């Protein structure tokens, strides 16, 4: 066997790398196909081809499903390609695609030359799509591209395609499978019932009342509390500054009294005045904090929206008397 054939066999080992277990009730053709894959995994090319031929004969005798026959033909094509028998490989690939147009070779598992040969065989196989619609002027899109107006017939590559038929107000979309030398038909139903038109003599359509309006209340007490907090804080700061100055004077008078040069009555008066100012400043600082917290709470309480009932509305429309009848509608 030539070296090139052995190299190609090593690259295509994926066909035999994972052989499924035999399922209960498996047909003879499926068992032969598994045996062929086992031979392929062992690089026994002669055994691989012989088992595939036996599987194909059994599949035809047992009237196996088209998918199973297509798988056997696909592996026969791989077998011929490994042996560099390109014409036989192409014929086997075409037979496989006639049975199952969804068959494909993974480019990540097979050598590019083998994938190219398979896809060239696939590209030469065509089928027909026929589209009809129950509405005139329906536009037909194939795989996202506009191809014309129904009814139409197009020759397409085999495989799965998306067909969408549209007209104003209606769309019909479906998946189709194009098979070799066969016609796939699509019947699009697009009829839309006519809308009912309102005439002058018809009764007026009842309109729901307008939603209630929402308004936000003013924050009067919020600003009163905030202003009080600011004023109280300012007065407290002033008293604190005055108390600080008095404390300095008190310390000086105290030192003079200790040396015998000061007046005890003046020193005591300064101490009483200092204590009163300090107490008042502390009370005002606490009052300012309480007012600030109150203002913050009122800010959220007074800012909640309130609902007002909708205003009264009166409308006049045609009543039971047709054009000459009137009906009065009041909404609150």
C-alpha positions as CSV (number, residue, x, y, z in Angstrom):
1,X,0.0,0.0,0.0
2,X,1.4,3.4,-0.9
3,X,2.6,5.8,1.8
4,X,0.2,8.5,0.8
5,X,-2.8,6.2,1.4
6,X,-1.5,5.3,4.9
7,X,-1.1,9.0,5.8
8,X,-4.6,9.7,4.6
9,X,-5.9,6.8,6.7
10,X,-4.2,8.2,9.8
11,X,-5.8,11.6,9.3
12,X,-9.3,10.2,8.9
13,X,-9.2,8.0,12.0
14,X,-12.2,9.9,13.4
15,X,-14.6,7.6,11.6
16,X,-13.5,4.7,13.7
17,X,-12.5,6.5,16.9
18,X,-15.9,6.2,18.6
19,X,-17.8,3.1,17.6
20,X,-21.3,3.1,19.2
21,X,-22.3,0.1,21.3
22,X,-24.8,-2.4,19.7
23,X,-28.3,-1.6,20.6
24,X,-30.8,-4.2,21.2
25,X,-32.9,-5.0,18.1
26,X,-30.1,-3.7,15.8
27,X,-30.5,-4.7,12.1
28,X,-27.9,-6.9,10.3
29,X,-27.0,-3.9,8.1
30,X,-26.3,-1.7,11.1
31,X,-24.1,-4.5,12.7
32,X,-22.1,-4.8,9.4
33,X,-21.7,-1.0,9.4
34,X,-20.3,-1.1,12.9
35,X,-18.0,-4.0,12.0
36,X,-16.7,-1.9,9.1
37,X,-16.0,1.0,11.3
38,X,-14.0,-1.3,13.7
39,X,-11.9,-2.4,10.7
40,X,-11.4,1.2,9.7
41,X,-10.2,2.1,13.3
42,X,-7.7,-0.7,13.0
43,X,-6.5,0.6,9.6
44,X,-7.7,-2.6,7.9
45,X,-8.7,-0.9,4.7
46,X,-9.6,-4.2,2.8
47,X,-11.8,-5.3,5.7
48,X,-13.4,-1.8,5.9
49,X,-14.4,-2.0,2.2
50,X,-15.7,-5.5,2.4
51,X,-17.9,-4.9,5.4
52,X,-19.3,-1.8,3.8
53,X,-20.3,-3.7,0.7
54,X,-21.9,-6.4,2.9
55,X,-23.8,-3.8,4.8
56,X,-25.1,-2.2,1.6
57,X,-26.4,-5.5,0.3
58,X,-28.1,-6.3,3.6
59,X,-29.6,-2.8,3.7
60,X,-31.1,-3.2,0.2
61,X,-32.4,-6.6,1.0
62,X,-34.0,-5.6,4.3
63,X,-35.3,-2.3,2.8
64,X,-33.5,-0.2,5.4
65,X,-34.3,3.4,6.0
66,X,-32.8,6.0,3.5
67,X,-30.7,7.5,6.3
68,X,-29.0,4.1,7.0
69,X,-28.3,3.6,3.3
70,X,-27.0,7.1,3.1
71,X,-24.6,6.5,5.9
72,X,-23.2,3.4,4.3
73,X,-22.8,5.2,1.0
74,X,-21.0,8.0,2.7
75,X,-18.5,5.7,4.3
76,X,-18.0,4.0,0.9
77,X,-17.2,7.4,-0.5
78,X,-14.6,7.9,2.2
79,X,-13.2,4.4,1.5
80,X,-12.8,5.2,-2.2
81,X,-11.3,8.6,-1.4
82,X,-8.7,7.0,0.8
83,X,-7.7,4.8,-2.0
84,X,-7.5,7.9,-4.3
85,X,-10.4,6.6,-6.4
86,X,-12.0,10.1,-6.9
87,X,-14.6,9.2,-9.5
88,X,-16.0,6.3,-7.3
89,X,-15.9,8.5,-4.2
90,X,-17.9,11.2,-6.0
91,X,-20.6,8.6,-7.2
92,X,-20.8,7.2,-3.6
93,X,-21.2,10.7,-2.2
94,X,-24.0,11.5,-4.6
95,X,-25.8,8.3,-3.8
96,X,-25.5,9.1,-0.1
97,X,-27.0,12.6,-0.6
98,X,-29.8,11.2,-2.6
99,X,-30.8,9.2,0.4
100,X,-30.2,11.9,3.0
101,X,-29.5,15.5,1.8
102,X,-28.5,16.5,5.3
103,X,-25.3,14.4,5.4
104,X,-22.0,16.3,5.7
105,X,-18.4,15.9,6.6
106,X,-16.9,17.9,9.5
107,X,-13.9,20.0,8.2
108,X,-12.3,19.7,11.7
109,X,-12.3,15.9,11.5
110,X,-11.4,15.3,7.8
111,X,-8.7,16.4,5.5
112,X,-9.5,19.5,3.4
113,X,-9.1,17.5,0.1
114,X,-11.8,15.0,1.2
115,X,-14.2,17.7,2.4
116,X,-13.7,19.6,-0.9
117,X,-14.4,16.5,-2.9
118,X,-17.6,15.8,-0.9
119,X,-18.9,19.4,-1.2
120,X,-18.2,19.5,-4.9
121,X,-20.4,16.4,-5.3
122,X,-23.0,18.1,-3.1
123,X,-23.0,21.4,-5.1
124,X,-24.0,19.5,-8.3
125,X,-27.1,18.1,-6.8
126,X,-30.3,20.3,-7.1
127,X,-33.9,20.3,-6.2
128,X,-37.0,22.5,-6.9
129,X,-39.0,24.8,-4.6
130,X,-42.5,25.7,-5.6
131,X,-44.3,28.5,-3.6
132,X,-48.0,29.4,-3.8
133,X,-50.0,31.8,-1.7
134,X,-53.7,32.6,-1.4
135,X,-53.1,36.3,-1.7
136,X,-51.9,38.3,-4.7
137,X,-48.6,40.1,-4.4
138,X,-47.2,38.0,-1.6
139,X,-43.4,38.4,-1.4
140,X,-41.2,35.3,-1.0
141,X,-37.9,35.3,0.9
142,X,-35.5,32.5,0.9
143,X,-32.9,32.3,3.8
144,X,-33.5,36.0,4.5
145,X,-33.2,37.2,0.8
146,X,-36.1,38.2,-1.4
147,X,-36.4,36.0,-4.5
148,X,-39.7,37.1,-6.0
149,X,-43.5,37.1,-5.8
150,X,-45.7,34.1,-5.4
151,X,-46.4,31.9,-7.3
152,X,-42.8,31.0,-8.2
153,X,-40.5,28.0,-8.8
154,X,-36.8,28.0,-8.1
155,X,-34.0,25.5,-8.5
156,X,-32.0,25.3,-5.2
157,X,-29.2,23.4,-3.7
158,X,-30.2,20.4,-1.6
159,X,-30.5,20.7,2.1
160,X,-32.6,22.7,4.6
161,X,-33.8,26.2,3.8
162,X,-36.1,28.8,5.4
163,X,-39.0,30.2,3.3
164,X,-40.9,33.3,4.4
165,X,-44.0,34.6,2.5
166,X,-45.3,38.0,3.5
167,X,-47.9,40.5,2.7
168,X,-49.1,43.6,4.7
169,X,-50.5,42.3,8.0
170,X,-49.6,38.7,7.6
171,X,-46.5,36.4,7.4
172,X,-46.1,32.7,6.7
173,X,-42.7,31.1,7.6
174,X,-41.6,27.5,7.3
175,X,-38.5,25.2,7.0
176,X,-38.2,23.1,3.9
177,X,-35.9,20.2,2.9
178,X,-34.9,20.2,-0.7
179,X,-34.1,16.7,-2.0
180,X,-32.3,15.6,-5.1
181,X,-34.4,16.0,-8.3
182,X,-37.6,16.5,-6.4
183,X,-40.0,19.3,-6.0
184,X,-40.9,20.7,-2.5
185,X,-44.1,22.7,-2.4
186,X,-45.1,25.4,0.0
187,X,-48.7,26.7,0.3
188,X,-48.8,29.9,2.2
189,X,-52.1,31.0,3.9
190,X,-52.1,34.8,4.2
191,X,-55.8,35.8,4.1
192,X,-56.6,38.4,6.8
193,X,-60.3,39.1,7.7
194,X,-61.5,42.5,6.8
195,X,-61.6,45.0,9.6
196,X,-65.0,46.4,10.6
197,X,-65.4,50.1,9.8
198,X,-67.4,52.5,11.9
199,X,-70.1,54.5,10.2
200,X,-71.9,57.6,11.3
201,X,-74.9,55.7,12.3
202,X,-73.0,53.3,14.5
203,X,-72.9,53.7,18.2
204,X,-70.0,55.6,19.6
205,X,-67.2,53.7,21.2
206,X,-67.2,54.0,24.9
207,X,-64.0,55.7,26.1
208,X,-62.5,55.0,29.5
209,X,-62.4,57.9,31.9
210,X,-59.2,59.8,32.1
211,X,-56.8,58.6,34.8
212,X,-56.7,60.7,38.0
213,X,-54.1,63.4,38.0
214,X,-51.4,63.5,40.6
215,X,-50.2,66.6,42.3
216,X,-47.5,67.2,44.8
217,X,-48.3,69.1,48.0
218,X,-46.1,72.1,49.1
219,X,-43.5,71.7,51.8
220,X,-44.6,74.6,54.0
221,X,-43.8,73.0,57.4
222,X,-40.6,71.5,56.0
223,X,-39.2,74.9,55.3
224,X,-40.5,76.3,58.6
225,X,-38.6,73.5,60.5
226,X,-35.5,74.0,58.4
227,X,-35.5,77.7,58.9
228,X,-35.9,77.3,62.6
229,X,-33.0,74.9,62.7
230,X,-30.7,77.3,60.9
231,X,-31.7,80.3,63.1
232,X,-31.3,78.2,66.3
233,X,-27.9,77.0,65.2
234,X,-26.7,80.5,64.4
235,X,-27.8,81.8,67.9
236,X,-26.2,78.7,69.5
237,X,-22.9,79.4,67.7
238,X,-23.1,83.1,68.8
239,X,-23.7,82.1,72.4
240,X,-20.9,79.6,72.2
241,X,-18.5,82.2,70.9
242,X,-19.5,84.6,73.7
243,X,-19.1,81.9,76.3
244,X,-15.6,81.2,75.0
245,X,-14.7,84.9,75.4
246,X,-16.2,85.0,78.9
247,X,-14.2,81.9,79.8
248,X,-11.0,83.7,78.9
249,X,-12.0,86.7,81.0
250,X,-12.9,84.4,83.9
251,X,-9.6,82.7,83.8
252,X,-7.7,86.0,83.9
253,X,-9.9,87.2,86.8
254,X,-9.4,83.9,88.6
255,X,-5.6,84.3,88.3
256,X,-5.8,87.8,89.6
257,X,-7.9,86.7,92.5
258,X,-5.4,84.0,93.4
259,X,-2.7,86.7,93.6
260,X,-4.9,89.0,95.7
261,X,-5.2,91.7,93.1
262,X,-8.7,90.7,91.8
263,X,-12.2,91.2,93.0
264,X,-14.0,88.0,94.1
265,X,-17.5,89.4,93.3
266,X,-16.4,90.1,89.7
267,X,-14.9,86.6,89.4
268,X,-18.1,84.9,90.6
269,X,-20.3,87.1,88.3
270,X,-18.2,86.1,85.3
271,X,-18.5,82.4,86.3
272,X,-22.3,82.6,86.6
273,X,-22.6,84.4,83.3
274,X,-20.3,81.9,81.6
275,X,-22.3,78.9,82.9
276,X,-25.7,80.5,81.8
277,X,-24.3,81.1,78.3
278,X,-22.8,77.6,78.0
279,X,-26.1,76.0,79.1
280,X,-28.1,78.1,76.7
281,X,-25.8,77.3,73.8
282,X,-26.0,73.6,74.5
283,X,-29.8,73.7,74.6
284,X,-29.9,75.7,71.4
285,X,-27.5,73.2,69.7
286,X,-29.8,70.3,70.7
287,X,-32.9,72.2,69.6
288,X,-31.3,72.9,66.2
289,X,-30.6,69.2,65.7
290,X,-34.2,68.2,66.6
291,X,-35.5,70.8,64.1
292,X,-33.1,69.5,61.4
293,X,-34.3,65.9,61.8
294,X,-38.0,67.1,61.8
295,X,-37.3,69.1,58.6
296,X,-35.9,65.9,56.9
297,X,-38.9,63.8,57.9
298,X,-41.3,66.5,56.7
299,X,-39.5,66.7,53.4
300,X,-40.5,63.2,52.5
301,X,-43.9,63.2,54.2
302,X,-45.1,66.5,52.6
303,X,-43.6,65.5,49.2
304,X,-45.9,62.5,48.6
305,X,-48.1,62.9,45.5
306,X,-51.8,63.1,46.0
307,X,-54.5,62.0,43.5
308,X,-57.2,64.2,42.2
309,X,-60.4,62.8,40.7
310,X,-60.7,63.2,37.0
311,X,-62.5,66.3,35.8
312,X,-66.1,65.9,34.6
313,X,-66.3,65.5,30.8
314,X,-69.3,65.5,28.6
315,X,-69.4,64.1,25.1
316,X,-72.2,64.0,22.6
317,X,-72.5,61.3,19.9
318,X,-75.1,59.6,17.7
319,X,-77.6,57.6,19.7
320,X,-80.1,54.9,19.0
321,X,-81.8,57.2,16.5
322,X,-78.9,56.9,14.0
323,X,-77.7,60.2,12.5
324,X,-80.5,62.2,14.0
325,X,-80.4,60.7,17.5
326,X,-78.2,62.0,20.2
327,X,-76.7,60.5,23.3
328,X,-75.1,62.3,26.2
329,X,-72.2,60.7,28.1
330,X,-70.7,62.2,31.3
331,X,-67.6,60.8,32.9
332,X,-66.3,61.8,36.3
